[in-house]
Amino acid sequence: MKKIFLSTLATTVFSISALADFIGLEAGAAYWNSSIDGNIQKGGLSALDLNNTLGLNKKTSSNYFWAIIEHPLPMIPNLKIERTNFSVSGKAKTSQSFNGKNFTANENTVLKLNQTNFKIYYEILDNWVNLDAGFNFKVLDGSLKVGALINEEIDVIVPMIYLKGKFDLPFTGLSAEADLNYISYSGSKFQDIKVGLVYESSIGLGATLGYKIQNLVLDDIKDYDAELNINGVYFGAFYHF
Protein backbone atom coordinates (compact mmCIF):
# COMPACT_ATOMS: atom_id res chain seq x y z
CA MET A 1 0.00 0.00 0.00
CA LYS A 2 2.84 2.37 0.89
CA LYS A 3 4.55 1.69 -2.44
CA ILE A 4 1.30 2.36 -4.31
CA PHE A 5 0.83 5.66 -2.44
CA LEU A 6 4.39 6.79 -3.16
CA SER A 7 4.07 5.78 -6.78
CA THR A 8 0.78 7.72 -7.12
CA LEU A 9 2.31 10.78 -5.42
CA ALA A 10 5.35 10.71 -7.68
CA THR A 11 3.12 10.41 -10.76
CA THR A 12 0.99 13.37 -9.62
CA VAL A 13 4.03 15.56 -8.96
CA PHE A 14 5.50 14.63 -12.33
CA SER A 15 2.19 15.39 -14.08
CA ILE A 16 1.94 18.84 -12.45
CA SER A 17 5.54 19.59 -13.38
CA ALA A 18 4.95 18.47 -16.96
CA LEU A 19 1.80 20.59 -17.17
CA ALA A 20 3.72 23.66 -15.93
CA ASP A 21 6.30 23.07 -18.67
CA PHE A 22 3.56 22.55 -21.26
CA ILE A 23 1.35 25.55 -20.34
CA GLY A 24 2.73 28.96 -19.39
CA LEU A 25 0.65 31.00 -16.95
CA GLU A 26 1.08 34.59 -15.79
CA ALA A 27 -1.01 36.84 -13.55
CA GLY A 28 -0.33 40.43 -12.59
CA ALA A 29 -1.65 43.79 -11.46
CA ALA A 30 -0.53 47.37 -12.07
CA TYR A 31 -1.25 50.94 -11.02
CA TRP A 32 -1.71 53.54 -13.80
CA ASN A 33 -1.20 57.22 -12.92
CA SER A 34 -2.63 59.05 -15.93
CA SER A 35 -3.93 62.35 -17.28
CA ILE A 36 -6.95 62.79 -19.56
CA ASP A 37 -8.16 65.45 -21.98
CA GLY A 38 -10.44 65.71 -24.99
CA ASN A 39 -14.11 66.24 -25.80
CA ILE A 40 -17.34 64.32 -26.28
CA GLN A 41 -20.68 65.00 -27.97
CA LYS A 42 -23.86 63.13 -28.87
CA GLY A 43 -26.47 63.69 -31.52
CA GLY A 44 -24.48 66.31 -33.42
CA LEU A 45 -24.81 68.90 -30.65
CA SER A 46 -21.98 71.03 -29.25
CA ALA A 47 -18.97 69.09 -27.97
CA LEU A 48 -18.19 69.22 -24.26
CA ASP A 49 -14.57 69.74 -23.28
CA LEU A 50 -13.66 67.23 -20.57
CA ASN A 51 -11.56 69.63 -18.54
CA ASN A 52 -12.81 73.15 -19.32
CA THR A 53 -16.55 72.39 -19.46
CA LEU A 54 -17.14 69.20 -17.48
CA GLY A 55 -14.40 70.09 -15.01
CA LEU A 56 -12.98 66.56 -14.94
CA ASN A 57 -9.66 66.33 -13.14
CA LYS A 58 -6.73 66.09 -15.53
CA LYS A 59 -4.95 63.64 -13.22
CA THR A 60 -6.40 60.34 -12.13
CA SER A 61 -5.28 56.86 -11.16
CA SER A 62 -6.60 53.43 -11.99
CA ASN A 63 -5.77 49.77 -11.56
CA TYR A 64 -5.51 47.11 -14.19
CA PHE A 65 -5.10 43.35 -13.99
CA TRP A 66 -4.09 40.66 -16.46
CA ALA A 67 -3.83 36.91 -16.92
CA ILE A 68 -2.00 35.03 -19.69
CA ILE A 69 -2.29 31.44 -20.90
CA GLU A 70 0.34 30.25 -23.40
CA HIS A 71 0.97 26.79 -24.85
CA PRO A 72 3.01 25.16 -27.66
CA LEU A 73 0.07 23.93 -29.77
CA PRO A 74 0.64 25.55 -33.19
CA MET A 75 -2.94 25.97 -34.43
CA ILE A 76 -4.54 27.24 -31.21
CA PRO A 77 -3.89 30.89 -30.25
CA ASN A 78 -2.66 31.99 -26.85
CA LEU A 79 -4.90 34.13 -24.65
CA LYS A 80 -4.36 37.28 -22.60
CA ILE A 81 -7.18 38.96 -20.66
CA GLU A 82 -6.76 42.48 -19.27
CA ARG A 83 -9.16 44.51 -17.15
CA THR A 84 -8.79 48.26 -16.53
CA ASN A 85 -11.06 50.11 -14.11
CA PHE A 86 -10.89 53.77 -15.17
CA SER A 87 -12.87 56.60 -13.58
CA VAL A 88 -12.36 60.37 -13.33
CA SER A 89 -14.57 62.93 -11.60
CA GLY A 90 -14.94 66.67 -11.06
CA LYS A 91 -17.45 69.53 -11.08
CA ALA A 92 -18.87 71.25 -14.16
CA LYS A 93 -17.28 74.65 -14.79
CA THR A 94 -20.01 76.07 -17.02
CA SER A 95 -23.73 75.61 -17.68
CA GLN A 96 -24.50 73.74 -20.90
CA SER A 97 -26.48 70.83 -22.33
CA PHE A 98 -25.68 67.29 -23.45
CA ASN A 99 -27.98 65.24 -25.67
CA GLY A 100 -30.83 67.69 -25.05
CA LYS A 101 -30.45 67.73 -21.25
CA ASN A 102 -29.25 70.81 -19.37
CA PHE A 103 -26.79 71.02 -16.52
CA THR A 104 -25.40 73.91 -14.51
CA ALA A 105 -21.99 74.86 -13.17
CA ASN A 106 -20.77 73.05 -10.02
CA GLU A 107 -22.79 69.90 -10.68
CA ASN A 108 -20.87 66.66 -10.10
CA THR A 109 -19.40 65.01 -13.20
CA VAL A 110 -18.09 61.44 -13.55
CA LEU A 111 -16.63 59.74 -16.62
CA LYS A 112 -16.04 55.98 -16.51
CA LEU A 113 -14.15 54.11 -19.23
CA ASN A 114 -13.77 50.58 -17.90
CA GLN A 115 -12.12 48.26 -20.41
CA THR A 116 -11.71 44.53 -20.86
CA ASN A 117 -9.27 43.26 -23.49
CA PHE A 118 -9.50 39.75 -24.92
CA LYS A 119 -6.27 39.17 -26.84
CA ILE A 120 -5.80 36.07 -28.97
CA TYR A 121 -2.37 35.79 -30.52
CA TYR A 122 0.42 33.59 -31.82
CA GLU A 123 4.08 33.64 -30.83
CA ILE A 124 5.99 34.42 -34.03
CA LEU A 125 9.38 34.51 -32.28
CA ASP A 126 10.22 33.02 -28.90
CA ASN A 127 13.86 33.45 -27.88
CA TRP A 128 15.79 36.53 -26.71
CA VAL A 129 13.62 38.41 -29.21
CA ASN A 130 9.92 37.73 -28.68
CA LEU A 131 7.20 38.74 -31.11
CA ASP A 132 3.45 38.17 -30.67
CA ALA A 133 0.79 38.96 -33.28
CA GLY A 134 -2.97 38.59 -33.23
CA PHE A 135 -6.21 40.38 -32.45
CA ASN A 136 -7.60 42.23 -29.46
CA PHE A 137 -11.32 42.54 -28.80
CA LYS A 138 -11.64 45.56 -26.50
CA VAL A 139 -14.93 45.83 -24.61
CA LEU A 140 -15.46 49.45 -23.55
CA ASP A 141 -17.96 49.67 -20.70
CA GLY A 142 -18.33 53.31 -19.71
CA SER A 143 -20.69 56.10 -18.74
CA LEU A 144 -20.91 59.87 -18.45
CA LYS A 145 -22.83 61.29 -15.50
CA VAL A 146 -23.52 64.99 -14.96
CA GLY A 147 -25.70 65.95 -12.02
CA ALA A 148 -28.96 64.05 -11.54
CA LEU A 149 -30.35 64.25 -15.08
CA ILE A 150 -27.54 63.10 -17.39
CA ASN A 151 -26.48 59.46 -17.25
CA GLU A 152 -25.29 58.28 -20.67
CA GLU A 153 -23.95 54.77 -21.26
CA ILE A 154 -20.89 54.31 -23.49
CA ASP A 155 -20.74 50.65 -24.54
CA VAL A 156 -18.58 49.75 -27.54
CA ILE A 157 -16.79 46.59 -28.69
CA VAL A 158 -13.65 47.45 -30.66
CA PRO A 159 -11.78 44.79 -32.69
CA MET A 160 -8.10 45.71 -32.95
CA ILE A 161 -4.80 44.48 -34.33
CA TYR A 162 -2.46 43.35 -31.55
CA LEU A 163 1.35 43.31 -31.72
CA LYS A 164 3.90 42.88 -28.96
CA GLY A 165 7.69 42.90 -29.08
CA LYS A 166 9.97 41.99 -26.20
CA PHE A 167 13.77 42.05 -26.12
CA ASP A 168 15.60 40.19 -23.35
CA LEU A 169 18.85 41.58 -21.96
CA PRO A 170 21.01 38.47 -21.41
CA PHE A 171 21.99 37.42 -17.86
CA THR A 172 20.12 40.35 -16.22
CA GLY A 173 16.49 39.25 -15.90
CA LEU A 174 15.62 42.56 -17.57
CA SER A 175 13.76 43.04 -20.83
CA ALA A 176 12.28 45.91 -22.82
CA GLU A 177 8.82 45.56 -24.30
CA ALA A 178 6.38 47.42 -26.53
CA ASP A 179 2.70 46.60 -26.85
CA LEU A 180 0.50 47.99 -29.66
CA ASN A 181 -3.28 47.72 -30.14
CA TYR A 182 -4.68 49.64 -33.11
CA ILE A 183 -7.70 50.04 -35.39
CA SER A 184 -8.87 52.81 -37.72
CA TYR A 185 -12.01 52.81 -39.87
CA SER A 186 -14.67 55.25 -41.17
CA GLY A 187 -13.16 58.21 -39.34
CA SER A 188 -12.94 56.41 -35.99
CA LYS A 189 -9.67 55.32 -34.40
CA PHE A 190 -8.52 53.57 -31.26
CA GLN A 191 -4.91 53.05 -30.30
CA ASP A 192 -3.58 51.62 -27.05
CA ILE A 193 0.22 51.68 -26.72
CA LYS A 194 2.46 50.57 -23.87
CA VAL A 195 6.27 50.68 -23.62
CA GLY A 196 8.30 49.69 -20.60
CA LEU A 197 10.88 47.62 -18.78
CA VAL A 198 10.27 44.23 -17.19
CA TYR A 199 12.27 42.37 -14.56
CA GLU A 200 11.63 38.69 -13.83
CA SER A 201 13.46 36.76 -11.10
CA SER A 202 14.54 33.13 -11.33
CA ILE A 203 11.45 32.07 -9.33
CA GLY A 204 9.01 33.80 -11.70
CA LEU A 205 8.21 36.83 -9.55
CA GLY A 206 8.60 40.07 -11.49
CA ALA A 207 7.97 43.80 -11.76
CA THR A 208 7.18 46.16 -14.61
CA LEU A 209 7.48 49.92 -15.17
CA GLY A 210 6.59 51.99 -18.20
CA TYR A 211 4.35 54.46 -20.01
CA LYS A 212 0.86 53.79 -21.38
CA ILE A 213 -1.01 55.86 -24.00
CA GLN A 214 -4.61 55.59 -25.19
CA ASN A 215 -6.19 57.65 -27.96
CA LEU A 216 -9.87 57.19 -28.83
CA VAL A 217 -11.63 58.91 -31.72
CA LEU A 218 -15.33 58.15 -32.30
CA ASP A 219 -17.04 59.33 -35.47
CA ASP A 220 -20.79 58.80 -35.17
CA ILE A 221 -20.48 55.53 -33.24
CA LYS A 222 -23.86 54.92 -31.59
CA ASP A 223 -24.51 58.64 -32.17
CA TYR A 224 -21.33 59.60 -30.26
CA ASP A 225 -18.49 61.78 -31.50
CA ALA A 226 -15.48 62.02 -29.23
CA GLU A 227 -11.73 62.44 -28.96
CA LEU A 228 -10.17 61.21 -25.74
CA ASN A 229 -6.48 61.10 -24.82
CA ILE A 230 -5.25 59.23 -21.74
CA ASN A 231 -1.57 58.76 -20.90
CA GLY A 232 0.69 58.24 -17.95
CA VAL A 233 3.17 56.11 -16.03
CA TYR A 234 2.33 52.61 -14.80
CA PHE A 235 4.07 50.17 -12.47
CA GLY A 236 3.09 46.72 -11.32
CA ALA A 237 4.02 43.21 -10.30
CA PHE A 238 3.36 39.73 -11.70
CA TYR A 239 4.06 36.07 -11.20
CA HIS A 240 5.02 33.79 -14.11
CA PHE A 241 4.19 30.16 -13.29
N, C-alpha and C positions, 0 to 999 in steps of 0.2 A: 504493500500500500504506500509506504514511504517513497519507494522508487517511482511509483506511478505519479505521486504528487509532485516530486521533484522534476520528473520528466515533463509533466503538464506545465509547471511553472516556467521551466526553461523555454518550452515552446511558446508560451504566451509572451515572455520577455523578448524572445527573438522576433516574434510576429510584430510587436509594437515597434521594435527597433527598425525592422524592415519597412514598416508602414511610414515611419518618420523619414526614412531615406527616400521612399517612393513619392510621398506627398510633402510639399513644403508649405508650412503655415506661418503666417505672421499676423500679429494684432498690435495696434498702437493707438495713441491718442496725442493730440497736439493742441496748443493754444495759439490763436491767430489774433494779433493786435493790428487792427486795420483802420483805414480811413475810407470814407465813402463820399462821393459827390455825383451829381447828375440831375436828371429831371424825368418826370413821368406825366403822361396825360392819357385820357380815355375819351373815346367818342369824338375825336377831332377838336376838342375844346382846348383852352390855353394850357400849356405845360406848366407844371409846378416844379420849381427848383427845390431840390431836397434840403439844401442848407439855408438858402435865403428866404424861401417861402414857408416850407414846412418846419424849418428850424431844427432839423435832425442833426444830432451831434456829428461832427466830422470824424471823431475818433470813437471806436467801439472795439469790443473784444468778443471773440466767440471760440467755441471748442469744436474740434472735429475728430472723428474716430474712423479707423479703417481696419479691414480684415482682408487677407489675401490667401487664396488657395492656388497652389501651383503643382503641376504633375508632369511626367515625361510623355504622356500619351500624345502622339503627334496630331491627331485629327480633332481633339477636343480642346477648346480654348481654356485658358486659365481665367480666374475670376478675382476681381478686387471690388469690394464694396466700401464706399466712403459716405459718411454722414456729417454734414456741417449744420450746426444750429446757429443761424445768424439773425440778430435783432438789433435795431438801433432806434432810439427814441429821442424826443425833444418836445418843444412847444412851438406852435405856429407863430411866425413873426408878422404875418399880414393876414388880412381878411380876404378870402377868395372862395372859389367854388371848384368842385371836382365831380365830374360826371353828373352835373345838374344839382348837386347838393352843396349848400353854403357852409362855410366855417369861418370863425373869427379868430383874431390874434389871441395868443396865449392858451388856445386849446391844446390838449395833449395829442401828440402825433407818435405813431409807432409803425415802423416798416420792418416786416419779417421776410427773409429770403432763405428759408431752410432748404437744404439741397441734399439729395441722395444720388450718388453716382453708382451705376452698375457698369463696370468695365470688364469686357470680355476681350482677351488678347492672346497673342502667340509670342513666344520668345524667339526672336529672329537670331540673336546672338546671346551666348551665355558663357562668358569667360571673364577676363578682366575688363572687357568692353561688353556691356549688356544693352540689348535693344529689344524693346517690346513694341508691338503694333497691333491695333485692333479698333474697337468701337466703345464709346461711352454713351450710355443712356442716362442723361441727367434729368432727374425729376425735381422740378422747382416747385416748392410748396410754400407760398408766401401770402402776405396780406398787407394792406395799407389801411391803418385806422387813424381817423382824425376826429377828435371829439366823440360825441355820442351818435352822430348821424351817419358818418362815413365809415364803412367797413367793407372794403373791396378785396376779394380773393384774387390771388395771382398764382394760377396753377398751370404749369407748362411742362411738357416732356420734350427734351431737346436731344436728338441723336447727334453725336459728335464723333469726329475722328480722334483717336487716342494714340499718342506716341510717347515713349519714355526712353531716355538714354541714361546710362549709368557707367561711370568710369572708376574702376577700383585703383587705389594707390597702393602698390605692392608693399606687404609687410607692415602696414600701418593700421589696418582696420578701417581706414578712412576711404570715402568715395565721394565723388561729385555727381549730382544727378539733375536732370531737367525733365519736366513733365509737361506735355502739351495736350490740351483738349480744345478742339476748334471746329466750328461750323459757320458757314455764311450762305444765305439764300434769300432771295426776294427782298433785299434791303435789310434783313435782320442778320445779326451776327452774335455769336457767343464764343468768347475765348477764355480759357482758364489755364493759366501758366504758373508753374512752380519751379524754382531753381534753388538748390541748396547743397549742404554738406551732410553726410551721414557717417556715423561711427557705429560699428558693430563689434562687440567683444567676442571672445572665443566661445563664450557660453550662450551666445545668441541675443543677449541684452544690448540694446543700442539707443542712440539718441540722434536727433535730426534738428537742423537749424537752417532757415532759408527765408526766401521772399516769395510771396504768393500774390498774383494779379488776376483779377476777374474784370472782364469788360462785356457788358450785355447791351445789345441794341435790338429793340423790338420795333418792327414796322407793321402796324396794324395786325398784331397777333392777339386774337380774342378781343379786338377793339382797343388794345393798348398800343401806345407808342412810348418808348422810353429809351434813355441812355443812362446806364449806371456803371460807375467805375469804383471798384473796391480793391485796395492793395495794402500790403503791410507785411511785417515780419512774423514768422511763425517759429515755434520750437516745440519739440515733443519727444516722446520716448516710445519704444516698441520692443517686442520680443519675437525673435525668429525661431520657431520650433525646428 
